[in-house]
């Protein structure tokens, strides 16, 4: 069935997640070529001979979306022999959580944010990759408050809870959530309050530097010193 003398090819694909309009969104691009022409896909491309995986992820993301200021982390390697209809292609998937205001994508109708729970038909195995990235993000919450990467630098606990709920896919008890999150290492209570609300102003918080303790994380041209 397979030509065992033919070598494989390697690509990188990146799942970029953000939060706005009370939804968790993923950045997708519409393919212009076969296979899967006109289908939506995760930003990705082939790894050049002169690149390592991180360098390829940086370049492809910049070329296809204009994004160059996010924190990427390797997610998983997908190597099903049938994942590509015409070639033997192995892809290394990355994922990132970003603030919507920090990502200025190209002004192009073929580059757009989509609700992760209401996806259009996708190319290749990209639906599986997105589902795996959601699972990986939930697991990250067990060891590090990665949800802060979806928030402004200063945020309320209500905004943080919303980010957790979108990632976890369920509602959380307000009292229990606040009790737990207030014990989080690195969380700083500010003597400032939210201004853009019709309700009673809420206290603002921020995070000090957080150590992810991971060899898979890699910054792309970030102007911020924080890591998670």
ZAKEDREN-610317 format. One line per 4 residues: their letters; for each residue x, y, z of C-alpha. Coordinates in nm, 4 decimals, padded with zeros to 6 digits, always signed. Layout:
N
a = X/Y/Z ~ ...
END
This chain:
228
xxxx = +00.0000/+00.0000/+00.0000 ~ +00.2860/+00.2396/+00.0831 ~ +00.6091/+00.3072/-00.1014 ~ +00.8559/+00.2333/+00.1786
xxxx = +01.1487/+00.3895/-00.0120 ~ +00.9870/+00.7337/-00.0114 ~ +01.0860/+00.9621/+00.2725 ~ +00.8473/+01.1636/+00.4846
xxxx = +00.7993/+01.5379/+00.5084 ~ +00.7700/+01.7475/+00.8263 ~ +00.5401/+02.0417/+00.8930 ~ +00.4533/+02.2635/+01.1881
xxxx = +00.0966/+02.3666/+01.2772 ~ +00.0021/+02.6195/+01.5442 ~ -00.3227/+02.6425/+01.7400 ~ -00.3665/+03.0027/+01.8595
xxxx = -00.6431/+03.0515/+02.1145 ~ -00.7847/+03.3783/+02.2430 ~ -01.0919/+03.5048/+02.4259 ~ -01.3416/+03.7703/+02.3208
xxxx = -01.7203/+03.8084/+02.2926 ~ -01.7372/+03.5592/+02.5836 ~ -01.6060/+03.2826/+02.3582 ~ -01.2824/+03.0876/+02.3217
xxxx = -01.1609/+03.1454/+01.9656 ~ -00.9064/+02.9767/+01.7416 ~ -00.7260/+03.1429/+01.4521 ~ -00.7798/+02.9702/+01.1169
xxxx = -00.6799/+03.0372/+00.7571 ~ -00.8595/+02.9306/+00.4396 ~ -00.6528/+02.7102/+00.2104 ~ -00.5978/+02.8322/-00.1471
xxxx = -00.4544/+02.5073/-00.2837 ~ -00.5330/+02.1379/-00.2924 ~ -00.5645/+01.9204/-00.1007 ~ -00.8644/+02.0604/+00.0894
xxxx = -00.8834/+02.3788/-00.1184 ~ -01.1227/+02.6360/+00.0361 ~ -01.1314/+02.4498/+00.3672 ~ -01.0262/+02.6209/+00.6896
xxxx = -00.7037/+02.5073/+00.8559 ~ -00.4627/+02.5774/+01.1407 ~ -00.1737/+02.8031/+01.0280 ~ +00.1063/+02.5724/+00.9227
xxxx = +00.3756/+02.4917/+00.6704 ~ +00.6768/+02.2811/+00.5850 ~ +00.9983/+02.2849/+00.7873 ~ +01.2979/+02.4036/+00.5857
xxxx = +01.6257/+02.2116/+00.5862 ~ +01.7995/+02.4999/+00.7662 ~ +01.5387/+02.5341/+01.0446 ~ +01.4676/+02.3669/+01.3726
xxxx = +01.1025/+02.3221/+01.4703 ~ +01.0754/+02.6408/+01.6758 ~ +01.2240/+02.8505/+01.3963 ~ +00.9831/+02.6991/+01.1449
xxxx = +00.6871/+02.7697/+01.3725 ~ +00.7970/+03.1331/+01.4078 ~ +00.8390/+03.1848/+01.0354 ~ +00.5184/+03.0120/+00.9256
xxxx = +00.3092/+03.1945/+01.1822 ~ +00.4508/+03.5324/+01.0794 ~ +00.4128/+03.4654/+00.7068 ~ +00.0577/+03.3351/+00.7174
xxxx = -00.1036/+03.5430/+00.9920 ~ +00.1235/+03.8368/+01.0745 ~ +00.1468/+03.7133/+01.4349 ~ +00.4911/+03.7519/+01.5926
xxxx = +00.4469/+03.8270/+01.9616 ~ +00.3122/+03.5129/+02.1240 ~ +00.4390/+03.2406/+02.3540 ~ +00.4400/+02.9047/+02.1758
xxxx = +00.4601/+02.5633/+02.3336 ~ +00.5039/+02.2314/+02.1584 ~ +00.1893/+02.0268/+02.1933 ~ +00.2245/+01.6887/+02.0237
xxxx = +00.3509/+01.5219/+01.7066 ~ +00.0829/+01.3840/+01.4748 ~ +00.2050/+01.1108/+01.2409 ~ -00.0869/+00.9022/+01.1172
xxxx = +00.0210/+00.7708/+00.7726 ~ -00.3180/+00.8702/+00.6309 ~ -00.3415/+01.2209/+00.7783 ~ -00.2380/+01.3695/+00.4409
xxxx = -00.4192/+01.2354/+00.1313 ~ -00.1256/+01.2541/-00.1132 ~ +00.1979/+01.2581/+00.0896 ~ +00.3568/+01.1108/+00.4005
xxxx = +00.3536/+01.4151/+00.6272 ~ +00.4333/+01.4328/+00.9988 ~ +00.3396/+01.7527/+01.1794 ~ +00.4633/+01.8983/+01.5063
xxxx = +00.1775/+02.0964/+01.6601 ~ +00.2209/+02.4038/+01.8780 ~ -00.0333/+02.5962/+02.0814 ~ -00.0599/+02.9386/+02.2414
xxxx = -00.3044/+03.1413/+02.4473 ~ -00.2922/+03.5106/+02.3630 ~ -00.4672/+03.8370/+02.4417 ~ -00.6897/+03.9331/+02.1493
xxxx = -00.5605/+04.2904/+02.1551 ~ -00.2004/+04.1702/+02.1235 ~ -00.2633/+03.9847/+01.7974 ~ -00.3012/+04.1939/+01.4851
xxxx = -00.3739/+03.9479/+01.2051 ~ -00.3665/+04.0400/+00.8391 ~ -00.6705/+04.2266/+00.7090 ~ -00.7752/+03.9277/+00.5040
xxxx = -01.1148/+03.7503/+00.4945 ~ -00.9268/+03.4217/+00.4660 ~ -00.7638/+03.4705/+00.8089 ~ -01.0234/+03.4740/+01.0868
xxxx = -01.1121/+03.3794/+01.4445 ~ -01.3611/+03.0942/+01.4957 ~ -01.5408/+02.9660/+01.8045 ~ -01.3597/+02.6463/+01.9120
xxxx = -01.6978/+02.4869/+01.9856 ~ -01.8488/+02.5802/+01.6487 ~ -01.5841/+02.5050/+01.3889 ~ -01.6320/+02.4961/+01.0113
xxxx = -01.5222/+02.1858/+00.8164 ~ -01.1445/+02.1640/+00.8609 ~ -00.8597/+02.0322/+00.6476 ~ -00.6518/+01.7263/+00.7357
xxxx = -00.6749/+01.6209/+01.1036 ~ -00.6895/+01.9781/+01.2288 ~ -01.0081/+01.9265/+01.4262 ~ -00.8272/+01.6554/+01.6224
xxxx = -00.5295/+01.8856/+01.6773 ~ -00.7544/+02.1634/+01.8101 ~ -00.9292/+01.9206/+02.0448 ~ -00.5912/+01.7988/+02.1674
xxxx = -00.4795/+02.1581/+02.2292 ~ -00.7901/+02.2224/+02.4401 ~ -00.7086/+01.9127/+02.6429 ~ -00.3464/+02.0232/+02.6814
xxxx = -00.4511/+02.3686/+02.7981 ~ -00.6828/+02.2204/+03.0614 ~ -00.3985/+02.0062/+03.1867 ~ -00.1746/+02.3138/+03.2061
xxxx = -00.4255/+02.4773/+03.4405 ~ -00.3477/+02.2075/+03.6937 ~ +00.0123/+02.3261/+03.7306 ~ +00.0167/+02.6865/+03.6109
xxxx = -00.2486/+02.9605/+03.5730 ~ -00.2034/+02.9808/+03.1952 ~ -00.5469/+03.1400/+03.1590 ~ -00.3882/+03.4736/+03.2524
xxxx = -00.2418/+03.4818/+02.9002 ~ -00.5949/+03.5469/+02.7721 ~ -00.6408/+03.8471/+02.9999 ~ -00.5252/+04.2065/+03.0012
xxxx = -00.2212/+04.2764/+03.2158 ~ -00.4609/+04.3980/+03.4861 ~ -00.7789/+04.1973/+03.5329 ~ -01.0638/+04.1251/+03.7730
xxxx = -01.1259/+03.7864/+03.9307 ~ -01.4536/+03.7679/+03.7369 ~ -01.2600/+03.8008/+03.4105 ~ -01.0153/+03.5343/+03.5235
xxxx = -01.2969/+03.2989/+03.6179 ~ -01.4514/+03.3493/+03.2751 ~ -01.1238/+03.2505/+03.1108 ~ -01.1051/+02.9352/+03.3235
xxxx = -01.4645/+02.8458/+03.2406 ~ -01.4080/+02.8828/+02.8659 ~ -01.0994/+02.6610/+02.8820 ~ -01.2599/+02.4029/+03.1103
xxxx = -01.5874/+02.4064/+02.9193 ~ -01.8004/+02.4339/+03.2332 ~ -01.9195/+02.6833/+03.4935 ~ -01.7269/+02.7121/+03.8195
xxxx = -01.8518/+02.7970/+04.1653 ~ -01.7597/+03.1604/+04.2289 ~ -01.6735/+03.1249/+04.5973 ~ -01.4603/+02.8127/+04.5554
xxxx = -01.2844/+02.9556/+04.2514 ~ -01.1884/+03.2776/+04.4277 ~ -01.0711/+03.0937/+04.7370 ~ -00.8424/+02.8769/+04.5252
xxxx = -00.7131/+03.1448/+04.2884 ~ -00.6279/+03.3891/+04.5685 ~ -00.3756/+03.1323/+04.6922 ~ -00.2054/+03.1159/+04.3525
xxxx = +00.1653/+03.1942/+04.3677 ~ +00.2497/+03.5092/+04.1750 ~ -00.0958/+03.6695/+04.1926 ~ -00.0734/+04.0335/+04.3030
xxxx = -00.3645/+04.2330/+04.4415 ~ -00.3551/+04.5922/+04.3179 ~ -00.4858/+04.9041/+04.4817 ~ -00.6792/+04.9732/+04.1627
xxxx = -01.0340/+04.9069/+04.0482 ~ -01.2069/+04.8419/+03.7175 ~ -01.3559/+05.1474/+03.5484 ~ -01.5566/+05.0061/+03.2601
xxxx = -01.8532/+04.8578/+03.4407 ~ -02.2055/+04.9625/+03.5334 ~ -02.1775/+04.7666/+03.8573 ~ -01.9683/+04.8277/+04.1644
xxxx = -01.6016/+04.8652/+04.0601 ~ -01.4078/+04.5417/+04.1066 ~ -01.0536/+04.5154/+04.2359 ~ -00.7828/+04.4561/+03.9788
xxxx = -00.5094/+04.1938/+03.9951 ~ -00.1991/+04.1098/+03.7981 ~ +00.0596/+03.8339/+03.7872 ~ +00.4217/+03.8516/+03.8756
xxxx = +00.6644/+03.6463/+03.6691 ~ +00.5541/+03.2830/+03.6498 ~ +00.7878/+02.9919/+03.5800 ~ +00.6331/+02.7280/+03.3585
xxxx = +00.9204/+02.4835/+03.4203 ~ +00.8859/+02.3471/+03.0687 ~ +01.1385/+02.2797/+02.7936 ~ +00.8626/+02.2990/+02.5339
xxxx = +00.7840/+02.6686/+02.5756 ~ +00.9348/+02.9212/+02.3365 ~ +00.8826/+03.2973/+02.3070 ~ +00.8468/+03.4616/+01.9678
xxxx = +00.9772/+03.8194/+01.9691 ~ +00.7830/+03.9102/+02.2810 ~ +00.8201/+04.2552/+02.4302 ~ +00.7058/+04.1239/+02.7672
xxxx = +00.9273/+03.9636/+03.0275 ~ +00.6551/+03.7501/+03.1789 ~ +00.6482/+03.3811/+03.1082 ~ +00.4063/+03.1108/+03.2018
END
